[in-house]
Amino acid sequence: MQIIRATKNDIPEVVQLISIILDDMELPILLQNDRSKVLELFEATFNSSLYLGNAADIIVAKKDDQILGTALGYRGTEEAILFQEFNQHFSEVGLAPQTVFDEPEASADEWYLNSLVVSPNAQHQGIGSQLLQSLNGYAHKRGVSKLGLLVDFENPQAEKLYQRNGFRYWQDQSIGTHQYRHLQKNI
């Protein structure tokens, strides 16, 4: 298996995987719009240079050209500009401009893991742990010595995975109607 930076060709599969998390988050944009249009918006945004390496890192775990898992993260100071990037793509996918993410998630001093998801048919094979272990290098390249993430109170299995990989509780955080634990790891 390879763990590498995603390319434009990978983005459709990446968005399909990340949509699993988006559905769990119950984002208003997904609840109030045609799902396929919202996923098109994510594809267009993730294909931008900001998401493909200039400000964010989209990482994929691949085996035989199939994406088994993905991680998306960025330096906390880049969060606002990345959230704003969505605004550039509404018209190209036929959606009215609206808020995608309206609450900050990241701490400024961390490389923030916005999303980590493993394909349902590839879970329990260590792929999530391998993706997590690869993040240190991306954080160092961005000049950060701390990783951070949010884990839903209702997802204790994910929290156990993060704790096994060195993440520790930092604070509780609310986003929308969901409660999260903000975990961090020094690297």
N, C-alpha and C positions, 0 to 999 in steps of 0.2 A: 504494500500500500504506500502511496505517496501522499504527503501533506505539503501542499504548495499553494501559492497565491492564485486566486481565481482569475480566469480570463473572461473576456466578453462572451465566449461560447458557453461558459459555465453558468452564466447568470440566470437563464430560465430555470435550470434545475435548482440553483441556490434559492431563488425566490419561492419555488414550490416547497422546499424544505422549510424555509423561514415562515411560510404561511401557516405552518402548524403552530408556531409560537404566536403569530398575529391573531389567529383564531382564539387562542386561549386568553389573550389580552383583552379581547372584546373591544377593540379600538372603534370609536365612533365612525371613523371613515369607512371601515369595513361593514359596519351595521347599517349605514345610511346610503351606501352606493352599491352598484353592481360589482360583485367580487372580482370578476375577470378584469374589469377596468382598473380596480385598485391594484391588482397584481401586475398589470401592465405598467402602472405608475411606478411600482417598486422596481420592475425591470429597467425602465428608462432611467430612473434615478441611480440604480446600482451600476449601470453602464457608463455613468459619468466618470470623468477623470478623478474627481474628488473621492469617489467610492472605490475606484480601481487603483488605489495606491497613493494619490496625492495627499489625502487626509485620513483615509480609512484603510483598513486591511480586511479583505474578504479572503478567507482561507478555506480550502476544500481538502477533504480526505477522499482520494480516488483509488479505485482498484479496477483494472481493466476498462478504463475510461468511464466508469460509472461513479458518480458522486455518492459517497456513503454518508457523509456528514459535512457540515460547514460551520464556520465561526466568523463572526463579523465584529470588529472592534476598532477603537480609535483612541487617540489621546483625548482626555476629558476636555481640554481647552478647544477641541475641534467640534464638539457636539453641536453647538448652535449653527455653525456654517453647514454642517452635514444635514441637520434638520431643515434648514432653509433651502437646500438643494432640491428638495421635493417640489418647491414652488415653481421651479423652472420647467417642470415636465407635465403639469396638469393639462395644458391646452393640447399637447401632442397626443394625449391618450383620451381626450374628450371628456374630461372631468372639470367641474367648476373648482376653482381654487378653494382650499379649505385646510384646516389644521390636520396634520398627520400625527405629530407628537407635540404635545404642548407643555409637558413637564420635564424639567431636566432630570437626568438619571445619573450622570457621571460626576465624579469628583474631579476637579481640575488637575490634581496631581497624580492621576492614574491613567493607565491604558485600560479603557473600559470595554469589557466584553458585552456588547449589546445583545448578541444572539449566539447561541450554540445549539445545534440540533443534529441529531443522527437519524438517518432514515429508519422508519419503523422496522423494516426488514433486516436492518444491520445492527440493531441494538444488542447490548450485552456481549459485545465483542472487543471492548476496550477502545473503540474509536473515539468516544468522547474524551477519555483520558489522554489519548495521543494528541488530539487537537489541543487540549488544554496545555500539555507540555510544550507544544510548539509556540505558544503565545509569548513566552519569555523573550525570544529573539525579536519578535515584532515590536514588543514594548521597548526593548533596548534600542532598536533602530530609531524609535521616535523619542528617545532620550528620557524615558520614564522607568522608574525602578519599582513600580507597584502596579499590580493588576487589580481590577475591581469588577464586580458584577452584581446584578440583582437576581435573587431567586425567590419565586413565589412561595408564600407560606404554605400553599396547598401542594407543593411539589417536594416532599421530603427526600425522595430518591435522588433528585438532582442535587439537593443540598449535601447529601452524603457523598456524592461524586466529587463535588467541589471541595469538601473538607478533606477527603482522601488525597486530594491534589494540593493541599497546603493552604486553602482559603480559610479565613477566620472571620467571625462576625465582627462588623464594624458598627452598624446602626440599622434601625428599621426605617422603611421608606414607603410612602403611599404614592401610587400612580393610578389615576383614574379610580376605579372601584376595587383595585387589588392592593393587597399588603405584601411587601417584599422585605427580605433581609438583604442588606448591602454587605457583601463579603469582600474582603481584600486579601491580597497576598503580596508580601515583599519578595522581590526577586534580585 
